C-alpha cells in the first residue's frame, strides 16, 4: 500500500524507478528467520532474485547465507555481509575462474550438475592444494506446474544429474582426491504455488536418502532449493511460509547429522518492490485504448519473457474504471505489461505502480534501445 504522502513525493521524482518498501522486506525476513530457526533450517538467499547492495545488506543482517550462480554474485554477497562459509554455488556452467575464486574464498559448497563439472572442480582444487566441498544437484523429475522457462526439475532439462546416473557418478567421485561429497541439492522451478509439488519433492528426497544410506554414503546437507511463489494479484500478501515449512517438517525423513537447507529468492523480496512509472500518452486503438508509460521491458522483462502477470495500479487518478493495454516505449510489440487492465480513467502524467516487482525486476534490467537503467528509491529516503 502507498500513503498519499508517498504518492505525492513520487510526482517529483524522475521515472521509472524501483521503489523498495523496507518495512515489507524486514517483516518478510523476520518471518523467515523465525520459521527457519524453529525448524532448524539454514536459509541461503538466492542472490539472482535481487542483488541490490542495500537489499543484500538487510537480508544478510538476519544471519542468512547466500545462494549464488556466479563469482560476481559471490563477491557481491561477501561484500554485503554474507559469510563465505554460508554461501552455496550453483549453476550448470561455472567457469574455471568462478571455481578458482570460490575455492579461494572458502565457500560452503558447490552444487554440482554434471560429472565433467565435478572433475574440473577436483582438478582446480588439486592445483590449489584444497579439498572442494560438493553437493550433487539431482533431477527429481517433478513438474513444478509453472512457466516452462522456469521449470527446472523435469527430465528434459539442462539442470541436474539424472537418478539413473548415480551409480556411475559415485564411482567417478570415489576416484577423485580433492572433492568431498557433503550433500544433495534440488531445485525444481520457480514461482511454485501448489504445495502438492513440494510434497512430491519431499517424497522423492526420501527415496534418494534411502538410496544413499543403502550405499553407505553419509550426507550432511539436504538442500531442497527454492521456488516458493508469491501472489502477484495480491501484492500485500506474503508468501505461504508457514505452509511451506510445515510441509518440509512433516514429509522429509532426515537421518542423524543431516540438516535441511533452503534457497528462497522471490518469496523474500518479491513483494517489497514496485516499479513506478508515469503515463506518457493515452492512445486510442481500434479495439483497445493504450496507456503508454515510460517504463518498458528493459526495466521489467518478466511480462514480455514469461507472459507474467503483475498487478498494475494508477496511484493518482480516482474515479470510474476503464480498460487499458498498459505498454512501454520499447520498439518491440512484446513490450506490454498487461492487456485490458482495469484502471481509473488514466491521463498523461498519472503515476503507475507495477507491483510485486522486487524479484527478477532490477536484476534483469537491460539497456536495450540504449535506455537508462531504472533508478532505485528506498522507503526511508522519501
C-alpha positions as CSV (number, residue, x, y, z in Angstrom):
1,X,0.0,0.0,0.0
2,X,1.1,3.5,-0.7
3,X,0.3,6.5,1.5
4,X,-1.0,9.7,-0.1
5,X,2.2,11.4,1.2
6,X,4.4,8.9,-0.6
7,X,2.4,9.2,-3.8
8,X,2.8,13.0,-3.7
9,X,6.5,12.6,-3.4
10,X,6.6,10.2,-6.3
11,X,5.3,13.0,-8.6
12,X,8.6,14.9,-8.0
13,X,10.9,12.0,-8.8
14,X,12.2,11.1,-12.3
15,X,10.7,7.9,-13.5
16,X,10.9,5.0,-14.0
17,X,12.4,3.8,-10.7
18,X,12.2,0.8,-8.4
19,X,10.6,1.6,-5.0
20,X,11.5,-0.8,-2.2
21,X,9.4,-0.8,1.0
22,X,11.9,-1.7,3.6
23,X,9.2,-2.4,6.2
24,X,7.8,-5.1,4.0
25,X,11.3,-6.6,3.4
26,X,12.2,-6.6,7.1
27,X,8.8,-8.1,8.0
28,X,9.3,-10.9,5.5
29,X,12.9,-11.6,6.7
30,X,11.7,-11.7,10.3
31,X,9.0,-14.2,9.4
32,X,11.5,-16.5,7.5
33,X,14.1,-16.1,10.3
34,X,11.6,-17.2,12.9
35,X,10.2,-20.1,10.9
36,X,13.7,-21.4,9.9
37,X,15.1,-21.1,13.5
38,X,12.1,-23.1,14.8
39,X,12.7,-25.8,12.2
40,X,16.5,-25.7,12.5
41,X,16.9,-25.0,8.7
42,X,19.7,-23.0,7.1
43,X,18.5,-20.3,4.7
44,X,20.5,-19.2,1.7
45,X,19.0,-16.2,-0.1
46,X,19.0,-16.6,-3.9
47,X,21.0,-13.5,-4.9
48,X,19.9,-13.7,-8.5
49,X,16.4,-12.6,-7.4
50,X,17.7,-9.2,-6.4
51,X,21.4,-8.3,-5.9
52,X,20.8,-4.7,-5.0
53,X,23.6,-4.0,-2.3
54,X,21.3,-2.4,0.2
55,X,18.7,-5.3,-0.1
56,X,21.6,-7.8,0.4
57,X,22.9,-5.9,3.5
58,X,19.4,-6.1,5.1
59,X,19.0,-9.8,4.3
60,X,22.4,-10.7,5.5
61,X,21.7,-9.0,8.8
62,X,19.3,-11.7,9.6
63,X,22.0,-14.3,9.6
64,X,21.0,-15.9,6.3
65,X,23.5,-17.5,3.9
66,X,23.6,-16.9,0.1
67,X,22.8,-19.0,-2.9
68,X,24.9,-17.7,-5.9
69,X,25.3,-18.6,-9.5
70,X,28.5,-16.7,-10.5
71,X,31.7,-15.5,-8.8
72,X,30.4,-11.9,-9.2
73,X,27.4,-12.8,-7.1
74,X,29.6,-14.4,-4.5
75,X,31.8,-11.4,-4.4
76,X,28.8,-9.0,-4.1
77,X,27.3,-11.2,-1.3
78,X,30.6,-11.3,0.7
79,X,30.9,-7.5,0.3
80,X,27.3,-7.1,1.7
81,X,27.9,-9.1,4.8
82,X,27.3,-12.8,3.9
83,X,29.8,-15.2,5.3
84,X,31.7,-17.2,2.7
85,X,31.3,-20.3,4.8
86,X,27.5,-19.9,4.3
87,X,27.5,-19.5,0.6
88,X,26.4,-22.2,-1.8
89,X,27.4,-22.0,-5.5
90,X,25.0,-23.4,-8.2
91,X,24.9,-23.2,-12.0
92,X,25.5,-25.6,-14.9
93,X,28.3,-23.5,-16.4
94,X,30.8,-22.5,-13.8
95,X,34.0,-21.1,-15.4
96,X,37.5,-22.0,-14.2
97,X,37.8,-18.5,-12.8
98,X,34.5,-18.9,-10.9
99,X,35.6,-22.2,-9.4
100,X,39.1,-20.9,-8.5
101,X,37.8,-17.7,-6.8
102,X,35.1,-19.6,-4.9
103,X,37.7,-22.1,-3.6
104,X,40.0,-19.3,-2.5
105,X,37.1,-17.6,-0.8
106,X,36.2,-20.8,1.2
107,X,32.6,-21.2,0.3
108,X,30.3,-23.8,2.0
109,X,29.6,-25.9,-1.0
110,X,29.5,-26.3,-4.8
111,X,26.1,-27.5,-6.0
112,X,27.3,-29.7,-8.9
113,X,25.3,-30.6,-12.0
114,X,27.4,-33.0,-14.0
115,X,30.4,-35.3,-13.8
116,X,32.6,-33.1,-16.0
117,X,32.0,-30.2,-13.7
118,X,33.0,-32.3,-10.7
119,X,36.1,-33.4,-12.4
120,X,37.1,-29.8,-13.3
121,X,36.5,-28.7,-9.7
122,X,38.6,-31.6,-8.4
123,X,41.5,-30.7,-10.8
124,X,41.4,-27.0,-9.8
125,X,41.2,-27.9,-6.1
126,X,44.3,-30.2,-6.6
127,X,46.2,-27.4,-8.2
128,X,45.4,-25.1,-5.3
129,X,46.1,-27.7,-2.7
130,X,42.5,-27.6,-1.4
131,X,39.6,-30.0,-0.9
132,X,36.4,-28.8,-2.6
133,X,33.1,-29.5,-0.7
134,X,30.4,-30.5,-3.2
135,X,26.7,-31.5,-3.3
136,X,25.1,-33.3,-6.1
137,X,22.2,-31.5,-7.8
138,X,19.8,-34.3,-8.6
139,X,17.0,-34.1,-11.1
140,X,13.9,-35.4,-9.3
141,X,11.6,-35.5,-12.4
142,X,8.9,-33.4,-10.8
143,X,6.7,-31.0,-12.8
144,X,6.5,-27.6,-11.0
145,X,3.4,-26.6,-12.9
146,X,4.9,-23.2,-13.7
147,X,6.1,-21.5,-16.8
148,X,8.3,-23.7,-19.0
149,X,11.2,-21.3,-18.8
150,X,11.4,-21.5,-15.0
151,X,10.7,-25.3,-14.7
152,X,14.0,-27.0,-14.0
153,X,13.3,-30.4,-12.5
154,X,11.8,-32.3,-15.4
155,X,13.7,-35.0,-17.4
156,X,14.4,-32.8,-20.5
157,X,16.3,-30.1,-18.6
158,X,19.9,-28.8,-18.8
159,X,19.9,-28.8,-15.0
160,X,20.8,-31.6,-12.6
161,X,22.2,-35.1,-12.5
162,X,19.8,-37.9,-13.6
163,X,19.0,-40.5,-10.9
164,X,19.9,-43.3,-13.3
165,X,23.5,-41.9,-13.4
166,X,24.0,-42.0,-9.7
167,X,25.9,-45.3,-9.5
168,X,28.3,-44.2,-12.1
169,X,28.6,-40.7,-10.6
170,X,29.5,-42.2,-7.2
171,X,32.1,-44.4,-8.8
172,X,33.7,-41.4,-10.5
173,X,33.7,-39.4,-7.3
174,X,35.3,-42.2,-5.4
175,X,38.4,-41.9,-7.6
176,X,38.9,-38.2,-7.0
177,X,41.2,-36.9,-4.4
178,X,40.3,-33.3,-3.9
179,X,36.5,-33.3,-3.6
180,X,34.4,-34.1,-0.6
181,X,30.7,-35.1,-1.0
182,X,28.7,-33.1,1.6
183,X,25.2,-33.5,0.4
184,X,22.5,-33.4,-2.2
185,X,20.7,-30.5,-3.8
186,X,17.4,-30.0,-5.7
187,X,15.6,-27.1,-7.4
188,X,12.5,-27.9,-9.4
189,X,11.5,-24.5,-10.6
190,X,10.4,-21.0,-9.7
191,X,7.0,-19.4,-8.7
192,X,5.6,-22.6,-7.4
193,X,2.2,-22.1,-5.8
194,X,1.0,-25.7,-5.4
195,X,2.1,-27.1,-2.1
196,X,1.5,-30.6,-3.5
197,X,4.6,-30.0,-5.7
198,X,6.8,-29.6,-2.7
199,X,5.2,-32.7,-1.1
200,X,6.2,-34.7,-4.2
201,X,9.7,-33.4,-3.8
202,X,9.8,-34.5,-0.2
203,X,8.8,-38.0,-1.2
204,X,11.5,-38.1,-3.9
205,X,14.1,-36.9,-1.4
206,X,13.2,-39.6,1.0
207,X,13.7,-42.2,-1.7
208,X,17.1,-40.8,-2.5
209,X,18.1,-40.7,1.2
210,X,17.3,-44.4,1.3
211,X,19.4,-45.0,-1.8
212,X,22.4,-43.1,-0.3
213,X,22.0,-44.8,3.0
214,X,21.9,-48.3,1.3
215,X,25.2,-47.4,-0.4
216,X,26.8,-46.3,3.0
217,X,27.1,-42.7,1.9
218,X,26.8,-40.2,4.7
219,X,25.3,-36.8,3.8
220,X,25.2,-33.6,5.8
221,X,23.4,-31.1,3.6
222,X,19.9,-31.8,2.3
223,X,19.3,-28.7,0.1
224,X,15.7,-28.6,-1.1
225,X,16.3,-25.5,-3.2
226,X,13.8,-22.7,-3.6
227,X,10.9,-21.9,-5.8
228,X,8.1,-20.8,-3.3
229,X,5.9,-18.5,-5.2
230,X,4.1,-15.3,-4.3
231,X,0.6,-14.0,-5.0
232,X,1.0,-11.5,-7.9
233,X,-2.7,-10.5,-7.8
234,X,-2.5,-9.6,-4.1
235,X,0.9,-7.8,-3.6
236,X,0.3,-7.1,0.1
237,X,0.0,-10.8,1.0
238,X,3.3,-12.5,2.0
239,X,4.3,-15.9,0.6
240,X,2.9,-19.0,2.3
241,X,6.0,-19.6,4.5
242,X,4.1,-21.4,7.3
243,X,2.6,-24.0,4.9
244,X,6.0,-24.4,3.2
245,X,8.0,-25.1,6.4
246,X,5.2,-27.4,7.7
247,X,5.3,-29.4,4.5
248,X,9.1,-29.9,4.8
249,X,8.9,-30.7,8.5
250,X,6.2,-33.3,8.1
251,X,7.4,-35.1,5.0
252,X,11.2,-35.3,4.9
253,X,12.7,-38.1,7.0
254,X,16.2,-36.9,8.0
255,X,18.9,-39.2,9.3
256,X,21.3,-38.3,12.1
257,X,23.7,-35.5,11.3
258,X,21.6,-34.2,8.3
259,X,20.3,-30.7,8.0
260,X,17.8,-29.0,5.7
261,X,19.0,-26.0,3.6
262,X,16.6,-23.9,1.6
263,X,17.1,-21.2,-1.0
264,X,14.3,-18.6,-1.1
265,X,14.6,-15.7,-3.5
266,X,11.4,-14.4,-4.9
267,X,9.4,-15.1,-1.7
268,X,11.8,-13.0,0.3
269,X,12.0,-9.9,-1.9
270,X,9.2,-10.0,-4.5
271,X,6.5,-8.2,-2.5
272,X,8.7,-5.4,-1.2
273,X,9.4,-3.9,-4.6
274,X,7.3,-1.9,-7.1
275,X,8.2,-0.4,-10.5
276,X,7.0,3.2,-10.5
277,X,6.3,4.9,-13.9
278,X,4.5,7.8,-15.4
279,X,1.9,7.9,-18.2
280,X,3.3,9.4,-21.4
281,X,0.3,9.2,-23.7
282,X,-3.2,7.8,-24.0
283,X,-3.7,6.4,-27.5
284,X,-6.9,5.1,-29.0
285,X,-6.7,1.8,-30.9
286,X,-9.3,0.0,-32.9
287,X,-10.3,-2.4,-30.1
288,X,-8.5,-1.0,-27.2
289,X,-7.0,2.0,-25.5
290,X,-3.3,2.1,-24.9
291,X,-1.8,3.7,-21.8
292,X,1.8,4.3,-22.8
293,X,4.1,4.6,-19.8
294,X,7.8,5.5,-19.5
295,X,8.8,2.1,-18.0
296,X,9.5,-0.7,-20.5
297,X,10.5,-4.3,-20.9
298,X,14.1,-3.1,-20.3
299,X,13.1,-2.2,-16.7
300,X,10.9,-5.3,-16.1
301,X,11.2,-8.1,-18.6
302,X,9.0,-10.7,-16.9
303,X,5.7,-9.9,-18.7
304,X,7.5,-10.0,-22.1
305,X,9.6,-13.0,-21.4
306,X,7.3,-15.2,-19.3
307,X,3.9,-13.6,-20.0
308,X,4.0,-12.9,-16.3
309,X,1.2,-11.1,-14.5
310,X,1.8,-8.1,-12.2
311,X,-0.9,-6.1,-10.6
312,X,-0.9,-2.6,-12.1
313,X,-2.3,0.4,-10.2
314,X,-2.9,4.0,-11.0
315,X,-1.9,5.9,-7.9
316,X,-3.1,9.3,-8.8
317,X,-6.5,9.2,-10.7
318,X,-9.6,8.2,-8.8
319,X,-12.9,7.6,-10.5
320,X,-14.7,5.2,-12.8
321,X,-12.9,2.2,-14.2
322,X,-11.9,1.8,-17.8
323,X,-9.8,-0.9,-19.6
324,X,-6.4,-0.2,-21.0
325,X,-3.5,-2.1,-22.6
326,X,-0.6,-0.8,-20.5
327,X,2.5,-0.7,-22.7
328,X,6.0,0.6,-22.6
329,X,8.1,2.7,-25.1
330,X,10.5,0.0,-26.3
331,X,10.5,-0.8,-30.0
332,X,9.0,-4.3,-29.5
333,X,5.4,-5.4,-29.6
334,X,6.1,-7.7,-26.6
335,X,6.8,-4.5,-24.5
336,X,3.4,-4.9,-22.9
337,X,2.7,-5.1,-19.1
338,X,-0.9,-6.1,-19.3
339,X,-4.0,-6.2,-21.6
340,X,-7.5,-5.0,-20.8
341,X,-6.3,-3.8,-17.3
342,X,-9.0,-2.1,-15.3
343,X,-7.7,1.4,-14.1
344,X,-9.4,4.6,-13.2
345,X,-9.6,7.0,-16.1
346,X,-6.0,7.5,-16.9
347,X,-4.3,10.6,-18.1
348,X,-0.8,11.9,-19.1
349,X,1.3,12.3,-16.0
350,X,-0.5,9.8,-13.8
351,X,1.7,7.7,-11.6
352,X,1.5,4.0,-12.3
353,X,2.8,1.3,-9.9
354,X,3.6,-2.2,-11.2
355,X,3.5,-4.3,-8.0
356,X,5.4,-7.3,-6.8
357,X,8.5,-6.4,-8.8
358,X,11.1,-6.8,-6.1
359,X,12.3,-10.1,-7.6
360,X,13.7,-10.5,-11.1
361,X,13.0,-6.9,-11.9
362,X,16.0,-4.7,-11.3
363,X,18.3,-7.8,-11.5
364,X,17.2,-8.5,-15.1
365,X,17.1,-4.9,-16.4
366,X,18.9,-4.1,-19.6
367,X,20.0,-1.1,-21.7
368,X,18.3,-2.2,-24.9
369,X,17.4,0.8,-27.1
370,X,20.2,2.5,-25.1
371,X,17.7,3.2,-22.4
372,X,19.0,4.2,-18.9
373,X,18.8,1.6,-16.2
374,X,15.9,2.3,-13.7
375,X,16.8,4.3,-10.6
376,X,16.2,3.0,-7.1
377,X,14.4,4.6,-4.2
378,X,14.0,3.2,-0.7
379,X,11.1,3.9,1.5
380,X,13.3,5.5,4.2
381,X,14.6,8.0,1.6
382,X,11.4,9.9,0.9
